[in-house]
């Protein structure tokens, strides 16, 4: 599946990319409404490609993911 987000500066593209990346990693909600790690493969993050057009946006996305996932 390919999803393209195109919007003007400051509209939240980096936020959405970060959100979508984390949701792909987590998988679906369980019966309690809690997201669980995707159990389809340990390296599922390697099949996700997110492209930004500035180093600043890439750095911001990486920092957000690190902070949310707990590596920051």
N, C-alpha and C positions, 0 to 999 in steps of 0.2 A: 504494500500500500504506500502511496506517495501523497503527502499532504504539503501544500505550498501555502505559506502565509506571506502576504504582500500588503504592507501598510506603511504609512508615513512614519517619520522619526518620532519617537516618544509615545508610540501607540501601544506598547506592551508586547512587541514580538518576542523579545528575549524572555520575558516572563512566561509567555505561552509555550515557547520551545522547552524551557526548563520544566514546566508543569507536565507537558506531554511526555518528555523523556522519563520523568519519575513515574508517571502512570504506566508507561510501557514496562518499566522495571518491576513495579509492584504487582501488576496483574489486576485481578478483580477483587471487589469487596467480598468479604465472607458474610455469613448470616448475621453477624453482629455489626456490620457496617464498617469493619476495619479492613484496610488494604493489607494484603499479604504479598511477600516476595513471590515473583513468578517462578514456579517450579519446573518450567519447561526446559530449562538449561542453565547451567551455572554461568555461562558466558553470553547470555542473551543481550547484554549491553554492547557487545561487539557487533551486533547486526543493526544498530541504530545509527543513522547518520543525520546530524544536524549541521546545517551550513549557515554561517553568518557572514556578513560582508565587512566586518571590522574586527580588529583585534580586541577592541574594548568590549564589544558584545560577546565575543567568545570567552574572554576572561570573566565577564560578569556571569555568564551562564555557568561556567565551571565553578566559580565561587559559590553561587547559589546551590548548585547540586551538592558540593562538598559540605556546605552548612546544613542542608536538609538531611542528607544521608548520614551525616555524622563524621565526616572526614576532616572537617575544618577546624 
